């Protein structure tokens, strides 16, 4: 719903990507509709499972939601009986001010992008402030190259990087930032590009990600597209601990090579994290929401907007 990809907007019949405010207004209407389906369409005791009468549910306790919003009209009722959670655990990704505000109202878990723990700290504070006391779990994407020594890890990372092309990284970043980097020239120095007038802010932010004026555009984009920590299991555990110290709840583990990256993390880093108390050794019982927020039960709790009253 809040994608940054113009192609997604075209595929949904919008002729392109609506502006951010419109996308989040559409997202707000959408979640209000699905909240009514999940939380209010079926009463708690609607399912009877009476084999003798061949009756699965009491139709008097299954209701149309009659949602009529600016973007979506949904009469209902929901086709399925509620799960133990009713509303699924709500994840979101979005770091703009509008996205953070939306996360504060709705999200239970949020993926953020931050290059350092210090940069994440402000985002964490903003989201928790917007949540107004609601618990929100915050995750950062991280990729690792594991080695038995720091030198081995660095060597493996450089070898993996050498297999990539600058052209491939330029194409990927062009999609992310809606800018044709091929027109800028991959060999153009970053310092020269910074001086050009009329640069869109997302592109300027990318150029300012380094103080190396002598880097070419291709070198910069390949570096940004391959940010990862190469180190020993202990160094990786140190890094994860530094994210936790600023209020980040966990990492979204990304792969460099699949499935090797995951297998190496499990075999070599997980034991170190568990020994330091940074990673659990077993799962709590219950639903995913109960695992994230132990003691709160499987359902969303007030004041989450999904728990609001509906007029029948």
FIFI-193789 format. One record per residue (C-alpha): chain; residue number from 1; x, y, z. Coordinates in nm, 2 decimals, padded with zeros to 4 digits, m for minus. Layout:
REM residues N
{kolmi 'A', NUM, {X, Y, Z}}
...
REM end
This chain:
REM residues 312
{kolmi 'A', 1, {00.00, 00.00, 00.00}}
{kolmi 'A', 2, {00.28, 00.25, 00.09}}
{kolmi 'A', 3, {00.53, 00.12, m00.17}}
{kolmi 'A', 4, {00.79, 00.34, m00.32}}
{kolmi 'A', 5, {00.79, 00.15, m00.65}}
{kolmi 'A', 6, {00.62, 00.33, m00.94}}
{kolmi 'A', 7, {00.55, m00.01, m01.11}}
{kolmi 'A', 8, {00.34, m00.12, m00.82}}
{kolmi 'A', 9, {00.12, 00.19, m00.86}}
{kolmi 'A', 10, {00.08, 00.12, m01.24}}
{kolmi 'A', 11, {m00.01, m00.24, m01.17}}
{kolmi 'A', 12, {m00.29, m00.13, m00.94}}
{kolmi 'A', 13, {m00.43, 00.10, m01.20}}
{kolmi 'A', 14, {m00.30, 00.44, m01.07}}
{kolmi 'A', 15, {m00.10, 00.52, m01.37}}
{kolmi 'A', 16, {00.21, 00.56, m01.16}}
{kolmi 'A', 17, {00.30, 00.62, m00.79}}
{kolmi 'A', 18, {00.06, 00.84, m00.60}}
{kolmi 'A', 19, {00.23, 01.09, m00.36}}
{kolmi 'A', 20, {00.32, 00.98, m00.01}}
{kolmi 'A', 21, {00.03, 01.14, 00.16}}
{kolmi 'A', 22, {m00.22, 00.98, m00.08}}
{kolmi 'A', 23, {m00.05, 00.64, m00.03}}
{kolmi 'A', 24, {m00.08, 00.66, 00.35}}
{kolmi 'A', 25, {m00.44, 00.79, 00.33}}
{kolmi 'A', 26, {m00.52, 00.48, 00.13}}
{kolmi 'A', 27, {m00.33, 00.26, 00.38}}
{kolmi 'A', 28, {m00.53, 00.42, 00.67}}
{kolmi 'A', 29, {m00.86, 00.34, 00.50}}
{kolmi 'A', 30, {m00.74, m00.02, 00.42}}
{kolmi 'A', 31, {m00.64, m00.10, 00.78}}
{kolmi 'A', 32, {m00.97, 00.04, 00.91}}
{kolmi 'A', 33, {m01.15, m00.20, 00.67}}
{kolmi 'A', 34, {m00.95, m00.51, 00.76}}
{kolmi 'A', 35, {m00.97, m00.43, 01.14}}
{kolmi 'A', 36, {m01.35, m00.44, 01.11}}
{kolmi 'A', 37, {m01.33, m00.78, 00.93}}
{kolmi 'A', 38, {m01.08, m00.93, 01.17}}
{kolmi 'A', 39, {m01.21, m00.79, 01.50}}
{kolmi 'A', 40, {m01.58, m00.72, 01.46}}
{kolmi 'A', 41, {m01.74, m00.94, 01.19}}
{kolmi 'A', 42, {m01.75, m01.26, 01.40}}
{kolmi 'A', 43, {m01.86, m01.26, 01.76}}
{kolmi 'A', 44, {m01.64, m01.47, 02.00}}
{kolmi 'A', 45, {m01.90, m01.74, 02.03}}
{kolmi 'A', 46, {m02.02, m01.74, 01.67}}
{kolmi 'A', 47, {m01.86, m02.08, 01.59}}
{kolmi 'A', 48, {m02.07, m02.36, 01.73}}
{kolmi 'A', 49, {m01.95, m02.67, 01.53}}
{kolmi 'A', 50, {m02.27, m02.86, 01.59}}
{kolmi 'A', 51, {m02.23, m03.18, 01.39}}
{kolmi 'A', 52, {m02.58, m03.31, 01.48}}
{kolmi 'A', 53, {m02.75, m03.01, 01.34}}
{kolmi 'A', 54, {m02.48, m02.97, 01.06}}
{kolmi 'A', 55, {m02.42, m02.62, 01.17}}
{kolmi 'A', 56, {m02.07, m02.46, 01.17}}
{kolmi 'A', 57, {m02.16, m02.11, 01.29}}
{kolmi 'A', 58, {m02.46, m01.91, 01.43}}
{kolmi 'A', 59, {m02.55, m01.67, 01.14}}
{kolmi 'A', 60, {m02.69, m01.43, 01.39}}
{kolmi 'A', 61, {m02.34, m01.38, 01.53}}
{kolmi 'A', 62, {m02.16, m01.32, 01.19}}
{kolmi 'A', 63, {m02.20, m00.96, 01.08}}
{kolmi 'A', 64, {m02.15, m00.75, 00.77}}
{kolmi 'A', 65, {m01.91, m00.47, 00.85}}
{kolmi 'A', 66, {m02.05, m00.22, 00.60}}
{kolmi 'A', 67, {m01.72, m00.02, 00.57}}
{kolmi 'A', 68, {m01.75, 00.28, 00.34}}
{kolmi 'A', 69, {m01.43, 00.48, 00.32}}
{kolmi 'A', 70, {m01.27, 00.72, 00.08}}
{kolmi 'A', 71, {m01.09, 00.44, m00.10}}
{kolmi 'A', 72, {m01.25, 00.11, 00.00}}
{kolmi 'A', 73, {m01.61, m00.01, 00.03}}
{kolmi 'A', 74, {m01.64, m00.35, 00.20}}
{kolmi 'A', 75, {m01.97, m00.50, 00.31}}
{kolmi 'A', 76, {m01.85, m00.82, 00.45}}
{kolmi 'A', 77, {m01.89, m01.04, 00.64}}
{kolmi 'A', 78, {m01.54, m01.18, 00.68}}
{kolmi 'A', 79, {m01.53, m01.52, 00.51}}
{kolmi 'A', 80, {m01.33, m01.70, 00.78}}
{kolmi 'A', 81, {m01.37, m01.75, 01.15}}
{kolmi 'A', 82, {m01.13, m01.55, 01.36}}
{kolmi 'A', 83, {m00.78, m01.69, 01.45}}
{kolmi 'A', 84, {m00.67, m01.69, 01.81}}
{kolmi 'A', 85, {m00.51, m01.35, 01.74}}
{kolmi 'A', 86, {m00.79, m01.21, 01.53}}
{kolmi 'A', 87, {m00.57, m00.93, 01.39}}
{kolmi 'A', 88, {m00.24, m01.08, 01.28}}
{kolmi 'A', 89, {00.08, m00.93, 01.43}}
{kolmi 'A', 90, {00.12, m00.60, 01.24}}
{kolmi 'A', 91, {00.46, m00.53, 01.08}}
{kolmi 'A', 92, {00.54, m00.22, 00.89}}
{kolmi 'A', 93, {00.84, m00.07, 00.70}}
{kolmi 'A', 94, {00.86, 00.31, 00.66}}
{kolmi 'A', 95, {01.09, 00.58, 00.79}}
{kolmi 'A', 96, {00.94, 00.90, 00.66}}
{kolmi 'A', 97, {00.77, 01.13, 00.91}}
{kolmi 'A', 98, {00.44, 01.01, 00.77}}
{kolmi 'A', 99, {00.55, 00.65, 00.80}}
{kolmi 'A', 100, {00.66, 00.69, 01.16}}
{kolmi 'A', 101, {00.33, 00.85, 01.25}}
{kolmi 'A', 102, {00.14, 00.56, 01.08}}
{kolmi 'A', 103, {00.36, 00.31, 01.26}}
{kolmi 'A', 104, {00.28, 00.49, 01.59}}
{kolmi 'A', 105, {m00.09, 00.44, 01.54}}
{kolmi 'A', 106, {m00.09, 00.08, 01.40}}
{kolmi 'A', 107, {00.24, m00.11, 01.39}}
{kolmi 'A', 108, {00.34, m00.37, 01.65}}
{kolmi 'A', 109, {00.68, m00.42, 01.48}}
{kolmi 'A', 110, {00.87, m00.19, 01.25}}
{kolmi 'A', 111, {01.15, m00.24, 01.01}}
{kolmi 'A', 112, {01.38, 00.07, 01.00}}
{kolmi 'A', 113, {01.69, 00.15, 00.80}}
{kolmi 'A', 114, {01.98, 00.31, 00.98}}
{kolmi 'A', 115, {02.35, 00.29, 00.91}}
{kolmi 'A', 116, {02.46, 00.31, 01.27}}
{kolmi 'A', 117, {02.31, 00.26, 01.62}}
{kolmi 'A', 118, {02.34, 00.64, 01.68}}
{kolmi 'A', 119, {02.13, 00.71, 01.37}}
{kolmi 'A', 120, {01.87, 00.45, 01.48}}
{kolmi 'A', 121, {01.83, 00.61, 01.82}}
{kolmi 'A', 122, {01.63, 00.91, 01.70}}
{kolmi 'A', 123, {01.40, 00.69, 01.49}}
{kolmi 'A', 124, {01.34, 00.46, 01.78}}
{kolmi 'A', 125, {01.25, 00.76, 02.00}}
{kolmi 'A', 126, {01.02, 00.90, 01.74}}
{kolmi 'A', 127, {00.83, 00.58, 01.69}}
{kolmi 'A', 128, {00.79, 00.51, 02.06}}
{kolmi 'A', 129, {00.67, 00.87, 02.11}}
{kolmi 'A', 130, {00.42, 00.83, 01.83}}
{kolmi 'A', 131, {00.30, 00.50, 01.98}}
{kolmi 'A', 132, {00.20, 00.68, 02.29}}
{kolmi 'A', 133, {00.27, 00.40, 02.53}}
{kolmi 'A', 134, {00.19, 00.11, 02.30}}
{kolmi 'A', 135, {00.47, m00.15, 02.28}}
{kolmi 'A', 136, {00.64, m00.16, 01.94}}
{kolmi 'A', 137, {00.93, m00.39, 01.85}}
{kolmi 'A', 138, {01.19, m00.23, 01.62}}
{kolmi 'A', 139, {01.42, m00.42, 01.38}}
{kolmi 'A', 140, {01.71, m00.32, 01.16}}
{kolmi 'A', 141, {01.82, m00.51, 00.85}}
{kolmi 'A', 142, {02.17, m00.65, 00.88}}
{kolmi 'A', 143, {02.40, m00.87, 00.67}}
{kolmi 'A', 144, {02.71, m01.04, 00.79}}
{kolmi 'A', 145, {03.01, m01.22, 00.65}}
{kolmi 'A', 146, {03.15, m01.45, 00.92}}
{kolmi 'A', 147, {03.51, m01.56, 00.95}}
{kolmi 'A', 148, {03.72, m01.74, 01.21}}
{kolmi 'A', 149, {03.94, m01.43, 01.21}}
{kolmi 'A', 150, {03.88, m01.07, 01.11}}
{kolmi 'A', 151, {04.13, m01.11, 00.82}}
{kolmi 'A', 152, {03.94, m01.41, 00.69}}
{kolmi 'A', 153, {03.61, m01.24, 00.71}}
{kolmi 'A', 154, {03.74, m00.93, 00.53}}
{kolmi 'A', 155, {03.89, m01.15, 00.26}}
{kolmi 'A', 156, {03.56, m01.34, 00.21}}
{kolmi 'A', 157, {03.37, m01.01, 00.19}}
{kolmi 'A', 158, {03.60, m00.86, m00.07}}
{kolmi 'A', 159, {03.58, m01.18, m00.28}}
{kolmi 'A', 160, {03.20, m01.17, m00.28}}
{kolmi 'A', 161, {03.20, m00.80, m00.37}}
{kolmi 'A', 162, {03.43, m00.87, m00.66}}
{kolmi 'A', 163, {03.17, m01.09, m00.82}}
{kolmi 'A', 164, {02.92, m00.80, m00.85}}
{kolmi 'A', 165, {02.90, m00.55, m01.13}}
{kolmi 'A', 166, {02.87, m00.18, m01.09}}
{kolmi 'A', 167, {02.60, m00.18, m01.36}}
{kolmi 'A', 168, {02.38, m00.41, m01.16}}
{kolmi 'A', 169, {02.41, m00.20, m00.85}}
{kolmi 'A', 170, {02.33, 00.12, m01.05}}
{kolmi 'A', 171, {02.02, m00.05, m01.19}}
{kolmi 'A', 172, {01.89, m00.15, m00.85}}
{kolmi 'A', 173, {01.95, 00.19, m00.70}}
{kolmi 'A', 174, {01.78, 00.36, m00.99}}
{kolmi 'A', 175, {01.46, 00.17, m00.91}}
{kolmi 'A', 176, {01.48, 00.25, m00.54}}
{kolmi 'A', 177, {01.53, 00.62, m00.59}}
{kolmi 'A', 178, {01.34, 00.68, m00.91}}
{kolmi 'A', 179, {01.65, 00.82, m01.08}}
{kolmi 'A', 180, {01.83, 00.70, m01.38}}
{kolmi 'A', 181, {02.19, 00.68, m01.25}}
{kolmi 'A', 182, {02.31, 00.56, m01.59}}
{kolmi 'A', 183, {02.26, 00.91, m01.72}}
{kolmi 'A', 184, {02.51, 01.04, m01.46}}
{kolmi 'A', 185, {02.79, 00.82, m01.57}}
{kolmi 'A', 186, {02.92, 00.55, m01.33}}
{kolmi 'A', 187, {03.28, 00.69, m01.35}}
{kolmi 'A', 188, {03.18, 01.05, m01.25}}
{kolmi 'A', 189, {03.34, 01.15, m00.92}}
{kolmi 'A', 190, {03.10, 01.20, m00.64}}
{kolmi 'A', 191, {03.24, 01.54, m00.56}}
{kolmi 'A', 192, {03.15, 01.66, m00.91}}
{kolmi 'A', 193, {02.80, 01.52, m00.89}}
{kolmi 'A', 194, {02.74, 01.71, m00.56}}
{kolmi 'A', 195, {02.79, 02.04, m00.73}}
{kolmi 'A', 196, {02.53, 01.98, m01.00}}
{kolmi 'A', 197, {02.21, 02.19, m00.95}}
{kolmi 'A', 198, {01.86, 02.05, m00.92}}
{kolmi 'A', 199, {01.95, 01.72, m00.76}}
{kolmi 'A', 200, {01.65, 01.55, m00.59}}
{kolmi 'A', 201, {01.69, 01.52, m00.21}}
{kolmi 'A', 202, {01.70, 01.14, m00.20}}
{kolmi 'A', 203, {01.99, 01.14, m00.45}}
{kolmi 'A', 204, {02.17, 01.41, m00.26}}
{kolmi 'A', 205, {02.13, 01.21, 00.06}}
{kolmi 'A', 206, {02.29, 00.92, m00.12}}
{kolmi 'A', 207, {02.58, 01.13, m00.25}}
{kolmi 'A', 208, {02.63, 01.27, 00.11}}
{kolmi 'A', 209, {02.66, 00.92, 00.25}}
{kolmi 'A', 210, {03.04, 00.94, 00.21}}
{kolmi 'A', 211, {03.29, 01.22, 00.24}}
{kolmi 'A', 212, {03.50, 01.06, m00.03}}
{kolmi 'A', 213, {03.49, 01.31, m00.31}}
{kolmi 'A', 214, {03.73, 01.10, m00.51}}
{kolmi 'A', 215, {03.50, 00.79, m00.52}}
{kolmi 'A', 216, {03.31, 00.74, m00.85}}
{kolmi 'A', 217, {02.94, 00.72, m00.85}}
{kolmi 'A', 218, {02.97, 00.34, m00.93}}
{kolmi 'A', 219, {03.20, 00.28, m00.64}}
{kolmi 'A', 220, {02.97, 00.47, m00.40}}
{kolmi 'A', 221, {02.66, 00.29, m00.51}}
{kolmi 'A', 222, {02.82, m00.05, m00.49}}
{kolmi 'A', 223, {02.95, 00.03, m00.14}}
{kolmi 'A', 224, {02.60, 00.15, m00.03}}
{kolmi 'A', 225, {02.43, m00.16, m00.18}}
{kolmi 'A', 226, {02.67, m00.39, 00.00}}
{kolmi 'A', 227, {02.69, m00.25, 00.35}}
{kolmi 'A', 228, {02.76, m00.55, 00.58}}
{kolmi 'A', 229, {02.97, m00.63, 00.87}}
{kolmi 'A', 230, {03.26, m00.87, 00.81}}
{kolmi 'A', 231, {03.40, m01.01, 01.13}}
{kolmi 'A', 232, {03.43, m01.29, 01.38}}
{kolmi 'A', 233, {03.13, m01.42, 01.57}}
{kolmi 'A', 234, {03.23, m01.22, 01.87}}
{kolmi 'A', 235, {03.26, m00.90, 01.67}}
{kolmi 'A', 236, {02.92, m00.95, 01.51}}
{kolmi 'A', 237, {02.77, m01.02, 01.86}}
{kolmi 'A', 238, {02.93, m00.69, 01.98}}
{kolmi 'A', 239, {02.76, m00.51, 01.69}}
{kolmi 'A', 240, {02.42, m00.66, 01.77}}
{kolmi 'A', 241, {02.46, m00.56, 02.13}}
{kolmi 'A', 242, {02.53, m00.20, 02.03}}
{kolmi 'A', 243, {02.20, m00.19, 01.84}}
{kolmi 'A', 244, {02.02, m00.33, 02.14}}
{kolmi 'A', 245, {02.17, m00.06, 02.36}}
{kolmi 'A', 246, {01.99, 00.22, 02.17}}
{kolmi 'A', 247, {01.65, 00.04, 02.19}}
{kolmi 'A', 248, {01.65, m00.17, 01.88}}
{kolmi 'A', 249, {01.48, m00.50, 01.96}}
{kolmi 'A', 250, {01.63, m00.72, 01.69}}
{kolmi 'A', 251, {01.78, m00.76, 01.35}}
{kolmi 'A', 252, {01.62, m00.86, 01.02}}
{kolmi 'A', 253, {01.89, m01.10, 00.91}}
{kolmi 'A', 254, {01.97, m01.06, 00.54}}
{kolmi 'A', 255, {02.17, m01.29, 00.33}}
{kolmi 'A', 256, {02.48, m01.22, 00.12}}
{kolmi 'A', 257, {02.48, m01.58, m00.02}}
{kolmi 'A', 258, {02.17, m01.79, 00.04}}
{kolmi 'A', 259, {02.15, m02.02, 00.23}}
{kolmi 'A', 260, {02.52, m02.00, 00.34}}
{kolmi 'A', 261, {02.48, m01.67, 00.52}}
{kolmi 'A', 262, {02.19, m01.81, 00.74}}
{kolmi 'A', 263, {02.37, m02.14, 00.81}}
{kolmi 'A', 264, {02.69, m01.97, 00.91}}
{kolmi 'A', 265, {02.51, m01.72, 01.14}}
{kolmi 'A', 266, {02.32, m02.01, 01.31}}
{kolmi 'A', 267, {02.63, m02.23, 01.35}}
{kolmi 'A', 268, {02.88, m01.96, 01.46}}
{kolmi 'A', 269, {02.71, m01.64, 01.58}}
{kolmi 'A', 270, {02.40, m01.78, 01.75}}
{kolmi 'A', 271, {02.59, m01.97, 02.02}}
{kolmi 'A', 272, {02.78, m01.65, 02.11}}
{kolmi 'A', 273, {02.46, m01.44, 02.12}}
{kolmi 'A', 274, {02.29, m01.70, 02.35}}
{kolmi 'A', 275, {02.59, m01.71, 02.58}}
{kolmi 'A', 276, {02.56, m01.33, 02.62}}
{kolmi 'A', 277, {02.19, m01.34, 02.68}}
{kolmi 'A', 278, {02.12, m01.15, 02.35}}
{kolmi 'A', 279, {01.92, m01.44, 02.19}}
{kolmi 'A', 280, {01.67, m01.68, 02.34}}
{kolmi 'A', 281, {01.74, m02.05, 02.33}}
{kolmi 'A', 282, {01.37, m02.16, 02.30}}
{kolmi 'A', 283, {01.04, m02.01, 02.20}}
{kolmi 'A', 284, {00.77, m01.91, 02.44}}
{kolmi 'A', 285, {00.43, m02.09, 02.41}}
{kolmi 'A', 286, {00.14, m01.93, 02.24}}
{kolmi 'A', 287, {00.08, m01.72, 01.93}}
{kolmi 'A', 288, {00.33, m01.49, 01.76}}
{kolmi 'A', 289, {00.19, m01.19, 01.94}}
{kolmi 'A', 290, {00.23, m01.37, 02.27}}
{kolmi 'A', 291, {00.59, m01.44, 02.18}}
{kolmi 'A', 292, {00.65, m01.08, 02.10}}
{kolmi 'A', 293, {00.46, m00.94, 02.40}}
{kolmi 'A', 294, {00.45, m01.21, 02.67}}
{kolmi 'A', 295, {00.18, m01.18, 02.93}}
{kolmi 'A', 296, {m00.06, m00.98, 02.71}}
{kolmi 'A', 297, {m00.25, m01.26, 02.55}}
{kolmi 'A', 298, {m00.31, m01.33, 02.18}}
{kolmi 'A', 299, {m00.54, m01.03, 02.11}}
{kolmi 'A', 300, {m00.46, m00.67, 02.04}}
{kolmi 'A', 301, {m00.51, m00.46, 02.34}}
{kolmi 'A', 302, {m00.66, m00.11, 02.38}}
{kolmi 'A', 303, {m00.58, 00.16, 02.29}}
{kolmi 'A', 304, {m00.49, 00.01, 01.95}}
{kolmi 'A', 305, {m00.74, 00.14, 01.69}}
{kolmi 'A', 306, {m00.84, m00.21, 01.58}}
{kolmi 'A', 307, {m01.01, m00.26, 01.92}}
{kolmi 'A', 308, {m01.25, 00.04, 01.87}}
{kolmi 'A', 309, {m01.62, m00.01, 01.88}}
{kolmi 'A', 310, {m01.83, m00.07, 01.57}}
{kolmi 'A', 311, {m02.19, 00.02, 01.53}}
{kolmi 'A', 312, {m02.40, m00.26, 01.40}}
REM end
